[in-house]
Amino acid sequence: MRTLVLLLIVLLAAPLSAKEAVVGMNKRTYDTLNEVQIFMEAEQWDEALAALEVMGKRKLSGYETAHMLNMYGFIYYSMGNNEKALEHFDLALQQEGLPNSQIRGLLNSSAQVSLSIGDYPAAEGYAKRLLEAEIEAPQPLSQVLLAQAYVGQERWADAEGPLKTALAMLEASGATPRENWMVMLSSIYHAQEKYEEMRDLLYEVVKLYPRERYILNLAALNGQLGEPQKQLALIESLEEDGRVVKSFHFVTLANLFLSQGVPVKAARLLEREIENGRVPDTRQNLELTSQAWYLAGEEARAIPPLMVAAQKEQSGKLYLRIARLHMDLYQWDQAESAARQALAMENLEEPGDAWLLIGMALARANELEAARTAFVQASGYDSSVKWAKQWMRFVETEQARIASLTEEDA
């Protein structure tokens, strides 16, 4: 705090330019302010205020009074009493004969305190007065204060200009653009739905400050603008560097792999991250893993995650999907077993589909009479009656064919 207060005193005492007259301060006043500063470093607020109260009883110039009031304001600000701090800054600004540098410092403090208490119109007024006082030597921070005041009032279009001016001033001076200023401008673009400008700015942010949150925001924005390839490249680069740690981002990356036609990457990613616990084994994530393996042509690997989900959820629908996968793999016994598990679930919406699958599995295993019984059950449901009757005709035809062959052999 000592450095901050000293810097504040120096800034307020120093002339803005060679044209500005130097205003003096007598030694007694300076010594008192230094004493107050020591109390402030120790956070001895009562002692600091008492010293200023004694000082205020002496005859002071407007310049010295402004310094005293400024110190009052700083003490109240440090104590968390922002309203009282602002009151003293305002009183200091009312003093006559203040050099421009002192006025600028007080206006800056007033603008920042107004922002901290959410009085954005007042902050706007102070910031505009500050910019007027800086005509000879404009400062980018003052533009930012005005932009913040506009943002607080949700005047996004008004906020954009001052902030862009501040960043341009930094660039012209050869300084690196400040991270928080660039992020604020990005938010302003977002509020105005200027997504292309926001994307272009975020590329600059990422170059200077390659933090995960900015890269992920840029990736999401590319997806929103219809460029999933760029979105995928950005998130995949983070994942390869080991900088993706949140479940949501792993799942997003898996979905991007699927959308870009590389399901095997999606499946491997989800399987690995579910196994190590960074992606929870929820029904949705397990189903996505199964779908990815299926789309990758790995039907056998699509079954285990679906089985875990089915057992966790006791879902008849999931057991039916497992039965169908076993059918695709010509695994008749496993298909029948999964379909019967589906039937055992009270939440199964279409029992006829399960009976149909049982019958198909039995028919493929040449257990025709048992299959026929299953198809009779399936024909009792609207969702499966059509296919059940067709399979019953197939079973009857097969039974007749086998019977005729038996008669010929006899």
NUZAZA-407848 format. One line per 8 residues: number of its first residue (from 0); their letters; for each residue x, y, z of C-alpha. Coordinates in steps of 0.1 Angstrom, whole numbers, m for minus. Each point is the difference from the previous one (the first is absolute). Last residue first. Example, Ala and Ser with C-alpha at 12.3 -4.5 7.8 and 13.67 -1.06 7.14 Angstrom:
2
1> SA> 137 m11 71; m14 m34 7
***
This chain:
410
409> ADEETLSA> m382 m926 m450; 25 25 m14; m27 14 m22; m23 4 30; 28 18 20; 6 23 m29; m37 8 m1; 0 8 37
401> IRAQETEV> 30 23 m3; m17 19 m28; m33 3 20; 19 12 30; 18 25 m21; m32 13 m16; m16 2 34; 29 20 14
393> FRMWQKAW> 0 24 m29; m38 5 3; 5 7 37; 28 25 m10; m25 19 m22; m26 m1 27; 24 14 26; 11 27 m23
385> KVSSDYGS> m35 14 m4; m9 m5 37; 30 18 14; m11 35 10; m37 m10 3; 7 m27 26; m16 m34 2; 20 m12 m30
377> AQVFATRA> 32 0 22; m15 m28 23; m7 m22 m31; 35 9 m12; 15 m14 32; m20 m33 m3; 12 m3 m36; 37 5 11
369> AELENARA> m4 m28 26; m13 m23 m28; 28 11 m23; 30 m4 21; 22 3 m31; 25 24 17; m11 27 m25; m36 m8 10
361> LAMGILLW> 8 3 37; 17 34 m6; m29 12 m21; m26 m11 26; 19 17 28; 2 32 m21; m37 m1 m7; m8 m6 37
353> ADGPEELN> 21 31 9; m17 21 m26; m34 m11 13; 9 12 35; m1 36 m13; 4 25 29; 24 m20 22; m1 18 34
345> EMALAQRA> m9 m32 20; 32 m16 m11; m2 m38 m3; m8 2 m37; 33 19 m6; 19 m28 18; m18 m25 m24; 13 21 m29
337> ASEAQDWQ> 36 m1 14; m2 m38 3; m13 m5 m35; 27 22 m15; 27 m19 21; m13 m33 m13; m2 12 m36; 35 16 m4
329> YLDMHLRA> m2 7 m37; 19 33 6; m28 21 m13; m23 m21 23; 22 8 29; m3 37 m8; m38 m4 m1; m1 m16 34
321> IRLYLKGS> 21 29 14; m25 24 m14; m28 m19 17; 20 0 33; 2 38 m3; m38 4 m4; m6 m23 30; 20 23 22
313> QEKQAAVM> 11 m11 34; 19 34 1; 33 m13 13; m3 m34 m17; m10 15 m33; 28 26 1; 26 m26 8; m14 m22 m29
305> LPPIARAE> 2 30 m24; 36 5 9; 7 m37 m6; m19 m3 m33; 16 25 m23; 33 m19 1; m16 m29 m18; m16 23 m26
297> EGALYWAQ> 34 15 m10; m9 16 m33; 11 35 10; m36 10 1; m7 m28 25; 30 11 22; m12 36 0; m36 m11 8
289> STLELNQR> 13 m20 30; 20 29 13; m30 23 m4; m22 m24 19; 25 m1 28; 2 38 1; m38 3 1; m5 m28 26
281> TDPVRGNE> 25 17 23; 35 m15 4; 15 33 11; 29 14 m22; 32 6 19; m3 m33 17; 30 m18 m15; m23 m26 m17
273> IERELLRA> m25 26 m12; 30 20 m14; 14 m30 m19; m33 m12 m14; m10 35 m10; 32 7 m19; 1 m34 m16; m35 3 m12
265> AKVPVGQS> 3 36 m13; 33 m9 m18; m18 m30 m16; m29 22 m11; 21 21 m24; m27 13 m23; 3 37 8; m33 0 20
257> LFLNALTV> 12 m29 20; 34 16 8; m19 31 10; m22 m20 23; 30 m15 17; 15 35 4; m32 12 16; 1 m30 24
249> FHFSKVVR> 36 8 10; m9 36 4; m30 m7 23; 21 m24 21; 25 27 9; 37 m6 m2; 12 11 m34; 35 13 3
241> GDEELSEI> 18 m33 m7; 18 14 m30; m18 m24 m23; m33 11 16; 8 36 m7; 9 m7 m36; m32 m20 m3; m20 30 12
233> LALQKQPE> 14 24 m26; 0 m25 m29; m36 m10 7; m13 36 0; 19 7 m32; m16 m30 m16; m34 10 15; m1 32 m20
225> GLQGNLAA> m37 10 1; 2 33 18; m12 m16 32; 27 m27 m3; 26 27 m5; m13 18 31; 2 m32 21; 37 m4 m11
217> LNLIYRER> 7 36 9; m15 m4 34; 20 m32 5; 32 18 m10; m8 29 23; m8 m23 29; 32 m20 m6; 23 30 2
209> PYLKVVEY> 22 9 m29; 4 37 10; 17 19 m29; m9 m23 m29; m33 m10 17; m11 36 4; 7 7 m37; m21 m30 m11
201> LLDRMEEY> m26 13 25; m2 33 m19; m7 m17 m33; m27 m21 17; m16 30 17; m1 19 m33; m17 m30 m16; m24 m4 29
193> KEQAHYIS> m13 36 0; m31 m11 20; 0 34 18; 5 m16 34; 27 m22 m15; 19 29 m14; m1 17 34; 12 m33 16
185> SLMVMWNE> 30 0 m24; 7 36 8; 2 m9 37; 23 m29 m8; 23 23 m19; 1 25 29; 6 m28 25; 30 m13 m20
177> RPTAGSAE> 17 33 m5; 13 7 m35; 38 m2 0; 17 34 m2; 15 14 m32; m14 35 6; m23 m3 m30; m13 m34 13
169> LMALATKL> m8 15 34; m19 28 m16; m19 m24 m23; m10 m20 31; m13 32 17; m19 11 m32; m16 m35 m3; m12 4 36
161> PGEADAWR> m13 35 m6; m20 m11 m31; m15 m32 12; m16 14 32; m25 22 m20; m12 m31 m20; m3 m20 32; m21 24 20
153> EQGVYAQA> m7 m26 26; 1 27 28; 29 m17 17; 15 m5 m34; m2 38 m6; 19 7 33; 25 m26 m9; 6 16 m34
145> LLVQSLPQ> 6 34 17; 25 m15 24; 17 m17 m30; 4 33 m18; 16 14 32; 24 m29 1; 11 8 m36; 14 34 11
137> PAEIEAEL> m2 32 m20; 28 25 4; m10 35 m12; m37 m7 1; 2 m17 33; m23 22 21; m28 m6 m25; 6 m38 4
129> LRKAYGEA> m3 3 37; m33 20 m3; m13 m28 m22; 11 m26 26; m16 19 29; m33 2 m19; 0 m37 m10; 8 m10 36
121> APYDGISL> m30 20 12; m22 m18 m26; 15 m33 11; m8 3 37; 8 m37 7; 19 5 33; 33 m11 m15; m6 20 m32
113> SVQASSNL> m5 32 20; 32 m7 19; 19 m4 m33; m14 32 m15; 7 20 32; 36 m13 2; 6 10 m37; m16 34 6
105> LGRIQSNP> 22 6 30; 31 m9 m19; m9 22 m30; m8 29 23; 34 m3 16; 18 m2 m34; m20 31 m12; 13 21 28
97> LGEQQLAL> m25 11 27; m7 37 4; m34 m3 16; m13 m29 21; m32 m17 m13; 19 m31 m12; 10 m7 36; m36 1 12
89> DFHELAKE> m9 m26 m27; 29 m22 11; m13 3 36; m36 m11 m10; 14 m29 m21; 18 m14 31; m31 4 21; m20 m21 m26
81> NNGMSYYI> 28 m25 m3; 2 m9 37; 20 m32 m3; 27 11 25; 25 4 m28; m24 23 m18; m5 20 32; 38 4 3
73> FGYMNLMH> 3 10 m37; m27 25 3; 15 16 31; 33 1 m18; m16 18 m30; m16 24 25; 35 8 13; 14 4 m34
65> ATEYGSLK> m28 22 m11; 5 22 31; 37 3 m9; m9 12 m35; m27 23 13; 25 15 24; m1 m9 36; m6 18 33
57> RKGMVELA> 1 m25 27; m30 m18 15; 1 m25 m28; 34 m13 11; m15 m10 34; m27 m19 m18; 25 m16 m23; 20 m13 30
49> ALAEDWQE> m32 m14 15; m10 m17 m32; 34 m18 m1; m3 m10 36; m34 m14 m5; 11 m19 m31; 29 m18 15; 4 m23 m30
41> AEMFIQVE> 37 m2 7; 8 14 m35; m28 25 6; 17 13 32; 32 5 m19; m18 19 m27; m16 23 25; 35 9 13
33> NLTDYTRK> 11 7 m36; m31 22 m4; 9 18 32; 36 5 m12; m12 15 m33; m22 24 18; 27 11 23; 25 4 m29
25> NMGVVAEK> m22 23 m20; m15 m11 m33; 8 17 m33; m19 1 m33; 22 m4 m31; m15 19 m30; m12 m21 m29; 15 10 m34
17> ASLPAALL> 28 m25 4; m25 m28 1; m23 m19 25; 17 15 30; 9 m23 29; m18 3 34; m29 m23 m8; 22 m26 m15
9> VILLLVLT> 25 1 28; m27 m2 27; m16 m30 m18; 34 m17 m4; 7 4 37; m34 m14 8; 5 m30 m22; 35 m6 12
1> RM> m11 1 36; m29 m24 m7
***
